[in-house]
Amino acid sequence: MRPGRRPHDDPAGDVVRWAAFSCLLVPVVLVVYGTSFGGAAVATLGLVAVTAACRAMLRYSEKAQRAALVLTEDRLPPGRRRRHSRAGRGSGRRARRG
């Protein structure tokens, strides 16, 4: 966790933590219910591989989203974000003349 950030600011991290917890819990449950240690180990390796792939895709998606936001902000010149009002007809200076 980074300083200055709350734990709830990282939803992808929460997902990865729950997935890691399930990677530990599922083999225990499998062994308790009669699966062999080898079968539980194979299931664990599969879950770890899927979790790692999902984590990589989540982080890539977050980086792409941040990069898109930076590009969008760089394209707009500062102070000119809302140059023209779109308030509708009759709201300008000419509409008040009588």
Secondary structure, 3 states (H helix, E strand, C coil): CCCCCCHHHCHHHHHHHHHHHHHHHHHHHHHHCCCCHHHHHHHHHHHHHHHHHHHHHHHHHHHHHHHHHHHHHHHCCCCCCCCCCCCCCCCCCHHHCC
